[in-house]
Amino acid sequence: MTEREKMLNGEWYDTSDLWLVSQRNIARDVSEQYNRTSESEIEMRRSILKGLLGSIGEYTEIYPTVKFDYGCNTYIGARCYINFNAVFLDCAEIRLGNDVFVGPNVSFLTPVHPLLAKERNVRMAPDGHHYMIETCRPITVEDNVWLGGDVTILPGVTIGHDSVIGAGSVVTKSIPPEVVAAGNPCKVIRKITENDANNI
């Protein structure tokens, strides 16, 4: 089994693997290329993202700056709006459904490092190269979710459809559909109902 396969299977893997290093370098270079585009270069932006990401739906907007760890493990649906300074550490898959709103400075973090320092610290292989061991857990954001500014989503979390996550929240556990949730750690505050309609 390759280190990439271990990574995507949620097993412990060697981050110094040559394919993984190469793909991280590509993702970071392409992210920088994207971040240097201007507002008028709509087609170029779309072309860059289509070449890097696992998939991206129609009419989705991502405002620079944005950072991807691998890019190819991020899947974004249609009509999504992703504001400034989003970070996608997509060692495991990150999947956003359709019509997802993402506020500024939101982080999607899939990596998991060992708790014991002796397992977490940089190691030296017999051939002299340095490496680390980590694992990761996927993140899923279902359709019609709104993530407020400065939200952090941790490994293994699913956010149910039509939910709203308050600004500044740290989402450590999965959130059910159709609720308002907020805090650190993020907790459900209440259900969203028709009483929340603005009649617009």
N, C-alpha and C positions, 0 to 999 in steps of 0.2 A: 504494500500500500504506500502511495506517495505521501509526502508531507502535506500536499494540497488536499488529498483525499481525507487524511486524518483531520485536518483543519475543518473541512466541511462536514465531517461526521461527528464533530464535537469531541474528538480525542485530543490528547496532549500531542503537540507537534513542535518541530524545530523551526523557529522563525528565520534561521539563516539559510534555509533551503534556497537553492539558486533560482528556481522558478518563482518562489514567493518574493524574493528580493527583487527580481526583475519586474514582476507585476506591480509591486509597491512603487518602484521607481517610475514606471510608466504612469501609474495613477497620479503620482505627485506632480510629474512633469505636465501631464495633460490638464490637471487641475489648475496649475499656474497659467497654462496657455488660455484656458477658459476664463480665468480671473482677469486676464489682460484685455479681453474683448470689450468693445464699447456697446452701448445700449442699442445702437443702430444695426449691429451685426447679429441679427436674430437668427438667420439661417446658419451662420458659422457656429453660433452657440449650440444650436440644435444638432448640427453635424458632429461637433466635438463630443457632446454627451451621448449620442447614439453610438459612437465608436468606442466609448469607454464603459458605459453602464451595461448591466445585464439586460435591461430594457427601460424605456421611458415612453409614457403615453402621450397622446396628442394634447396640445395646448397646455402642457406643463411648463411652468416658469421656475427657474432657479436663479436667484440673484447672486452675483459674486459678492464677497468671496465665498467659495465652497471648497471643502477638502474631502478627498476620498482616500482610504487606505489601499483598497484594491480596485474599486470601481465596478469590476465585473460581477461582484456579489451584491450589488444594489439594484433593486427593481422598483421602479416608480410608476404609478398608474397615470391615468389621464386627468387633466384639469387640476393638477396639484399646484400649489403656490408655496414656494420655499424661499423665505426671506434671507437677509444677509447672514453670513458667517456660520452656515450649517457645517457640521462635521459628521462624516459617515465613516466610522471605523468598522468597515465591513469585512472582517475576517470570516465571520459567519454571514449568512444572507440577511440583508435588510430589505424588507418588502413593505412599501407604502401602497395602499389601495388607491382608488379614484377619489378625487375631490378632497384631498388632504391639505389642510392649511398648516404651515409651519412658521412660527414666529422667528425673529432674529436670535442668533446665538444658541440654536438648538443642537444638541449632541446626541448621536445614536452610537452607543458604545457596546460592541459585541465581545471584546476580548476579556478573558478571565486569567489572572495570574495566580500562582500558588501563594497561599498564606504564609508558609514557612519561608523565611528569607533565604535559607540555604538551597531551597528549590527554586526560588524566584530569581536569584541573582544570576548575572552573566557567568557562563561557564566557558571552559576551554576544552575543545575537542582534542583527541590524540594528534591530529594533524596540525594543531596550533591555532585554528580559527576559533573565534568567540561566537557563542550562540546563547539563546534563551529558549525556555520551554513555556508554552502557554496553551490554553484552549479557548473556546469561544462558544457563544450561544446565540441563536438567531433572534432578530427583533421583527415583529410584525405590527404594522399600524393599519387597521382596517379602514374601509371607506368612510368618508365624511367626518374624519377626526380633525379637531383643531388643537394644535399644540401651541401654547402661549410662549412668549419670549423666554429665553434662558432655561428651557426645560432640558433635563438630562434623562435619557432613557437607558437603563442598564441592561446587561445581557439577559436574554431569555424572556423578555417582556413581550406580551401581546396587549395592544390597546384596542378594545372593542369598537365596532362601528358607531358613528354618531356621538362619540364621547368628546368632552372638552377637558383639556389638562391645563390647569392654571399656571400662570407665569412663575418661573423660578422653581418649579416642582422637580423633584428627583424621583423618577418612577422606578422603584425597585422590584415591584411585583405587578403581575398582569392586572389590567383594569377592564371591567365588564362593559358591554355596550350601553350607550344612551345614558351616560352619567356625567356629572361634573365632578372632577377629582383634582386635588391640589395638595401641596405640602411637601415636606421632607422628613420622612418618606411620604410619597404621594398616597393619599387615601380618598376613598369615595366620600363626597359630601352629600350628594343627593341625585335622584333621577332627573333627567330632562323630560319635561312633559309639554303638552300643548299650551299650558299656561305660560310657557316661556316665549310664545309667539309674539312678534312685534307687529304683525298684521301689515307687513310691507309688501 
